Amino acid sequence: MSSDIQISVEYNPINKKDIFTSGDYISGKITLELAKECKAESIIVKLKGKAEVKWTENYGRTVVVYHKKEKYFTIQKDIFQANHGNNVIGPGCHIYPFTFQIPAENLPSSFKGSFGKIKYTLEAILSRSMRMDSKAKTEFTLIYNGNLNSDPVLMAPQEQAFEEKMKVFTSGSVGMHVKIARTGFHQGEGMQVLASIQNKSSREVKPKYCLYRKCSYFAKGKRKVETKDILKEVGDPIPPSASQTVTRTITIPPDTPVSVLNCQILKVEYRLKVYLDVKYAIDPMLKFPVIILPALPELEGEPQPAYPAYGFGAFANSDMPGGNSFLHVPPSTGPSAPPPPYGTYDMYPSLANFDGKS
């Protein structure tokens, strides 16, 4: 950019968290500072939204680049147009305000990962004859605001169980039956996990919990996956030949990025892994899908309590009878049925031609 011309673009935040959602209005201004008069053809501002993924893979001496873009919208406003040759802008500071409405569509949340990103930008462009354009760009955050109370996928409770016989250095068996009140949780919210554990082995076991993120990037029929642990927690040990019901509240960090399940080339998912740490044995585990939503506005900056357990009290207060009958969970029906796959609803479109690695 010429030292005689300085151009910038900025927007006005509409809330404390400085985030937008589909359908919101975003206003701002272009600031043009000129050391001397300038003959301009046009000044425009663009509102843009897109996703992009890119990574490389080596096949012997061949390097293959996997790259794909997904454009959501580009909206342009003409701020200044030359009029019958009157295209001179005098020296000094010039302010040009603008307002856009973000399309009221099913737009994915802003995200930046190692091999891809979803971003929303404002770009100002000053065009002059026989000169390179002068440009300025700024990025803003857009969040998909899912409705917890009206979405059956988010409200669906979950439960899983296992029983596993120990081998080699440990005898006996261990079993665990885990319940979670629902599938969707807000940033900063407490997620209550109830685990009924039977330790019939010869060693003590420890319940452990891990919330992790899985990012999937799609291009040219291939998928690139990266995972990252968000938090890990360890419960108290359970001695040999003992049974206990353990309640644990896992608080989702407030700065955890929200789930992205409505983008065809980039997917951000979360899993809660609940497992038993058994010395000298492979740790048996269960995995639960978790959908993370934006923090509730009225609770921003405050820890959000665990969601009510929906009658889990009877499970928590059970007397844990002997045997393994509690592990034989019949197929659920009605309101306690397990959540349908993500592809069931429009918010969670299936990705054709891609495998379903977990």
C-alpha positions as CSV (number, residue, x, y, z in Angstrom):
1,M,0.0,0.0,0.0
2,S,1.2,3.5,-0.9
3,S,2.5,5.6,2.1
4,D,0.3,8.3,0.7
5,I,-2.8,6.2,1.3
6,Q,-3.9,4.4,4.4
7,I,-7.1,2.4,4.4
8,S,-8.7,0.4,7.2
9,V,-12.0,-1.3,7.9
10,E,-13.6,-2.0,11.3
11,Y,-16.9,-3.2,12.7
12,N,-18.9,-2.4,15.8
13,P,-19.3,-5.2,18.3
14,I,-22.9,-6.0,19.2
15,N,-22.3,-7.8,22.5
16,K,-19.7,-8.3,25.2
17,K,-18.4,-11.5,23.7
18,D,-18.0,-9.8,20.3
19,I,-19.7,-12.6,18.4
20,F,-22.4,-12.6,15.6
21,T,-24.9,-15.2,14.5
22,S,-26.8,-15.7,11.2
23,G,-29.3,-12.9,10.5
24,D,-27.5,-10.3,12.7
25,Y,-26.7,-6.9,11.3
26,I,-23.1,-5.9,11.3
27,S,-22.1,-2.2,10.9
28,G,-18.8,-0.5,10.7
29,K,-16.7,2.0,8.8
30,I,-14.0,2.4,6.3
31,T,-11.3,4.9,7.2
32,L,-9.3,6.4,4.3
33,E,-6.4,8.7,5.2
34,L,-4.8,10.5,2.3
35,A,-1.6,12.6,2.3
36,K,-2.7,14.2,-1.0
37,E,-5.7,14.1,-3.3
38,C,-6.5,10.8,-4.9
39,K,-8.3,9.9,-8.1
40,A,-10.4,6.9,-7.2
41,E,-12.6,4.7,-9.4
42,S,-14.4,3.1,-6.5
43,I,-14.4,2.2,-2.9
44,I,-16.3,-1.0,-2.1
45,V,-16.7,-3.2,1.0
46,K,-17.3,-6.9,0.9
47,L,-18.9,-9.2,3.5
48,K,-17.6,-12.8,3.0
49,G,-17.9,-16.2,4.6
50,K,-16.0,-19.3,3.5
51,A,-14.3,-22.5,4.7
52,E,-11.0,-23.9,3.4
53,V,-9.0,-27.0,4.1
54,K,-5.5,-27.9,2.9
55,W,-2.8,-30.5,3.7
56,T,-0.2,-32.5,1.9
57,E,0.6,-36.3,1.9
58,N,3.7,-38.0,0.7
59,Y,3.5,-41.1,-1.5
60,G,7.2,-42.1,-2.1
61,R,8.6,-39.2,-4.1
62,T,5.2,-37.8,-4.9
63,V,3.7,-35.0,-2.9
64,V,-0.1,-34.7,-3.2
65,V,-1.8,-31.5,-2.0
66,Y,-5.4,-31.9,-0.8
67,H,-7.2,-28.6,-1.0
68,K,-10.8,-27.5,-1.0
69,K,-12.9,-24.4,-0.4
70,E,-16.5,-23.9,0.4
71,K,-18.0,-20.4,-0.1
72,Y,-21.1,-19.4,1.9
73,F,-21.7,-15.9,0.6
74,T,-20.1,-12.7,-0.8
75,I,-22.1,-9.5,-0.4
76,Q,-20.7,-6.2,-1.9
77,K,-21.6,-2.6,-1.2
78,D,-20.5,0.3,-3.4
79,I,-19.3,3.0,-1.0
80,F,-17.9,5.4,-3.6
81,Q,-18.3,5.5,-7.4
82,A,-16.7,7.9,-9.8
83,N,-19.5,10.2,-11.1
84,H,-19.1,11.9,-14.5
85,G,-15.4,12.3,-14.0
86,N,-15.7,13.7,-10.5
87,N,-13.5,11.1,-8.9
88,V,-11.1,13.2,-6.9
89,I,-11.0,12.6,-3.1
90,G,-9.1,15.4,-1.3
91,P,-6.4,14.9,1.3
92,G,-7.3,14.2,4.9
93,C,-9.3,11.6,6.8
94,H,-12.5,10.3,5.2
95,I,-15.0,8.0,7.0
96,Y,-17.4,5.8,5.1
97,P,-20.0,3.9,7.2
98,F,-21.7,0.7,6.1
99,T,-24.2,-1.9,7.4
100,F,-24.8,-5.5,6.2
101,Q,-27.2,-8.2,7.3
102,I,-25.5,-11.5,7.7
103,P,-27.4,-14.1,5.6
104,A,-30.0,-15.9,7.8
105,E,-28.7,-19.3,6.8
106,N,-27.4,-22.4,8.5
107,L,-23.9,-21.1,8.7
108,P,-21.1,-23.0,10.5
109,S,-19.3,-21.4,13.4
110,S,-15.9,-19.7,13.0
111,F,-13.0,-22.1,13.6
112,K,-9.3,-22.4,13.0
113,G,-7.5,-25.7,13.0
114,S,-4.1,-27.1,11.9
115,F,-5.4,-28.0,8.4
116,G,-8.4,-25.8,7.8
117,K,-10.5,-22.9,8.9
118,I,-14.0,-21.4,8.7
119,K,-13.8,-17.6,8.6
120,Y,-16.0,-14.5,8.1
121,T,-14.4,-11.2,7.0
122,L,-15.0,-7.6,6.0
123,E,-12.8,-6.3,3.2
124,A,-12.5,-2.7,1.9
125,I,-11.0,-2.1,-1.5
126,L,-9.9,1.2,-3.0
127,S,-9.6,1.0,-6.8
128,R,-7.6,3.5,-8.9
129,S,-6.9,3.6,-12.6
130,M,-3.5,2.1,-13.6
131,R,-2.7,1.4,-9.9
132,M,-2.8,-1.7,-7.7
133,D,-5.9,-1.8,-5.5
134,S,-5.4,-0.7,-1.9
135,K,-7.1,-3.2,0.5
136,A,-7.8,-3.8,4.1
137,K,-9.5,-6.7,5.8
138,T,-10.8,-7.6,9.3
139,E,-12.2,-10.9,10.6
140,F,-15.2,-11.3,12.9
141,T,-16.5,-14.3,14.8
142,L,-19.8,-16.0,13.9
143,I,-21.2,-18.7,16.0
144,Y,-24.0,-21.2,15.1
145,N,-26.6,-20.7,17.9
146,G,-28.1,-24.2,18.3
147,N,-31.4,-24.4,20.2
148,L,-30.9,-26.9,23.0
149,N,-34.5,-27.2,24.2
150,S,-36.1,-27.8,20.8
151,D,-33.5,-30.2,19.2
152,P,-34.1,-33.9,20.0
153,V,-30.5,-34.7,19.1
154,L,-29.1,-32.3,21.7
155,M,-31.5,-33.4,24.4
156,A,-31.1,-37.1,23.9
157,P,-29.7,-38.9,27.1
158,Q,-27.0,-41.5,26.6
159,E,-26.0,-44.7,28.4
160,Q,-23.5,-47.4,27.6
161,A,-22.1,-50.4,29.5
162,F,-19.4,-53.1,29.3
163,E,-18.1,-56.0,31.2
164,E,-14.6,-57.3,30.5
165,K,-12.6,-60.3,31.8
166,M,-9.1,-59.5,32.9
167,K,-6.1,-61.4,31.5
168,V,-2.4,-62.2,32.2
169,F,-1.4,-60.3,35.4
170,T,-4.9,-59.6,36.6
171,S,-7.8,-62.1,37.4
172,G,-11.5,-61.6,37.5
173,S,-13.5,-59.0,35.6
174,V,-14.6,-55.4,35.7
175,G,-17.8,-53.8,34.6
176,M,-19.1,-50.3,34.2
177,H,-22.5,-48.7,33.3
178,V,-22.4,-45.0,32.5
179,K,-25.2,-42.5,32.0
180,I,-25.1,-38.9,30.8
181,A,-28.2,-36.7,31.0
182,R,-28.0,-35.5,27.4
183,T,-25.8,-34.9,24.3
184,G,-25.6,-31.1,24.0
185,F,-23.9,-28.9,26.6
186,H,-23.0,-25.2,26.7
187,Q,-19.5,-23.8,27.0
188,G,-18.7,-23.6,30.8
189,E,-21.5,-26.0,31.7
190,G,-21.1,-28.9,34.1
191,M,-21.7,-32.3,32.5
192,Q,-22.8,-34.8,35.1
193,V,-21.5,-38.4,34.5
194,L,-22.9,-41.3,36.6
195,A,-20.8,-44.5,36.5
196,S,-21.9,-47.7,38.2
197,I,-18.7,-49.7,38.6
198,Q,-18.2,-53.4,39.6
199,N,-14.7,-54.4,40.3
200,K,-14.5,-58.2,40.5
201,S,-10.8,-58.2,39.7
202,S,-7.8,-58.8,41.8
203,R,-6.5,-55.2,41.5
204,E,-7.9,-51.8,42.3
205,V,-9.2,-49.7,39.4
206,K,-9.6,-46.0,38.9
207,P,-12.3,-44.3,36.9
208,K,-10.8,-41.8,34.4
209,Y,-12.4,-39.2,32.2
210,C,-11.1,-37.4,29.1
211,L,-12.9,-34.9,26.9
212,Y,-11.2,-34.6,23.6
213,R,-11.8,-32.8,20.3
214,K,-11.6,-34.5,16.9
215,C,-11.2,-32.4,13.8
216,S,-11.9,-33.9,10.3
217,Y,-10.8,-32.2,7.1
218,F,-12.2,-33.4,3.7
219,A,-10.8,-32.9,0.2
220,K,-10.6,-35.0,-2.9
221,G,-12.4,-38.0,-1.3
222,K,-9.8,-38.1,1.5
223,R,-10.0,-37.3,5.2
224,K,-7.4,-35.8,7.5
225,V,-8.0,-36.2,11.2
226,E,-6.4,-34.6,14.2
227,T,-7.3,-35.0,17.9
228,K,-6.6,-32.9,21.0
229,D,-7.3,-33.6,24.6
230,I,-9.4,-30.8,26.2
231,L,-9.3,-32.0,29.8
232,K,-8.5,-35.1,31.9
233,E,-9.7,-36.1,35.3
234,V,-9.1,-39.0,37.6
235,G,-11.5,-40.5,40.2
236,D,-10.8,-42.2,43.5
237,P,-9.6,-45.9,43.3
238,I,-12.1,-48.7,43.8
239,P,-10.6,-51.7,45.7
240,P,-10.7,-55.3,44.5
241,S,-14.0,-57.1,44.9
242,A,-16.0,-53.9,45.4
243,S,-18.8,-52.0,43.7
244,Q,-19.5,-48.3,43.7
245,T,-21.6,-45.7,42.0
246,V,-19.5,-42.6,41.1
247,T,-20.9,-39.2,40.2
248,R,-18.6,-36.8,38.5
249,T,-19.3,-33.4,37.1
250,I,-17.0,-32.5,34.1
251,T,-17.0,-28.8,33.6
252,I,-16.5,-27.8,29.9
253,P,-13.9,-25.0,29.7
254,P,-15.6,-21.8,28.7
255,D,-13.1,-21.1,25.9
256,T,-13.7,-24.5,24.2
257,P,-14.6,-23.9,20.5
258,V,-18.2,-25.0,19.7
259,S,-19.0,-28.0,17.7
260,V,-19.0,-27.7,13.9
261,L,-21.3,-30.3,12.3
262,N,-22.8,-28.4,9.4
263,C,-19.8,-27.9,7.2
264,Q,-19.1,-30.3,4.3
265,I,-15.3,-30.0,4.4
266,L,-14.5,-29.4,8.0
267,K,-16.0,-31.1,11.1
268,V,-15.3,-30.4,14.7
269,E,-16.6,-33.1,17.1
270,Y,-16.1,-33.9,20.8
271,R,-16.1,-37.2,22.7
272,L,-16.2,-37.9,26.4
273,K,-14.1,-41.0,27.1
274,V,-14.9,-42.8,30.4
275,Y,-12.5,-45.6,31.2
276,L,-11.1,-47.7,34.0
277,D,-7.4,-47.6,34.7
278,V,-6.4,-51.2,35.5
279,K,-2.7,-51.9,36.3
280,Y,-1.0,-54.3,33.9
281,A,-4.1,-54.5,31.7
282,I,-5.7,-52.8,28.7
283,D,-8.0,-50.1,30.0
284,P,-11.6,-50.8,29.0
285,M,-13.5,-47.7,27.9
286,L,-16.7,-46.1,26.7
287,K,-17.0,-43.1,24.3
288,F,-19.9,-40.6,24.2
289,P,-20.5,-38.0,21.6
290,V,-20.8,-34.5,23.1
291,I,-22.1,-31.5,21.2
292,I,-20.8,-28.2,22.5
293,L,-22.9,-25.1,22.2
294,P,-22.2,-21.4,22.9
295,A,-22.4,-20.2,26.5
296,L,-25.8,-19.1,27.7
297,P,-25.8,-15.2,27.6
298,E,-27.2,-14.9,31.1
299,L,-24.4,-17.1,32.5
300,E,-21.4,-15.7,30.5
301,G,-18.4,-15.6,32.7
302,E,-20.0,-17.8,35.4
303,P,-19.7,-21.6,35.9
304,Q,-22.9,-23.2,34.6
305,P,-24.4,-25.9,36.8
306,A,-24.7,-29.5,35.8
307,Y,-27.9,-30.3,34.1
308,P,-30.6,-32.2,36.2
309,A,-30.1,-35.9,36.1
310,Y,-33.6,-36.8,34.8
311,G,-34.3,-39.5,37.4
312,F,-30.8,-40.8,37.5
313,G,-31.1,-40.7,41.3
314,A,-32.6,-44.1,41.4
315,F,-29.5,-45.4,39.6
316,A,-27.2,-43.5,41.9
317,N,-28.9,-44.8,45.0
318,S,-29.1,-48.4,43.9
319,D,-27.7,-51.1,46.2
320,M,-25.6,-52.5,43.4
321,P,-26.7,-56.2,43.6
322,G,-24.1,-58.8,42.8
323,G,-23.8,-60.4,39.4
324,N,-23.6,-58.6,36.1
325,S,-27.3,-58.1,35.4
326,F,-26.9,-54.3,35.3
327,L,-24.6,-54.7,32.3
328,H,-27.3,-56.2,30.1
329,V,-28.9,-52.9,28.9
330,P,-32.0,-53.6,26.8
331,P,-32.6,-51.6,23.7
332,S,-34.0,-48.2,24.7
333,T,-37.2,-46.8,23.5
334,G,-39.2,-43.6,24.0
335,P,-37.5,-40.5,25.5
336,S,-34.5,-42.4,26.7
337,A,-33.5,-43.8,23.3
338,P,-29.9,-43.2,22.3
339,P,-29.3,-40.2,20.0
340,P,-29.7,-40.8,16.3
341,P,-26.7,-40.3,14.0
342,Y,-25.6,-36.8,13.2
343,G,-26.9,-37.2,9.7
344,T,-30.5,-37.5,10.8
345,Y,-31.2,-33.8,11.0
346,D,-30.4,-31.0,8.7
347,M,-28.1,-29.4,11.3
348,Y,-26.0,-32.5,11.1
349,P,-25.7,-33.4,7.4
350,S,-24.2,-36.7,6.5
351,L,-21.0,-36.5,4.4
352,A,-21.4,-38.7,1.4
353,N,-18.5,-40.8,0.2
354,F,-16.5,-40.4,3.4
355,D,-15.9,-43.1,5.9
356,G,-17.3,-42.9,9.4
357,K,-14.2,-43.3,11.6
358,S,-14.9,-42.7,15.3
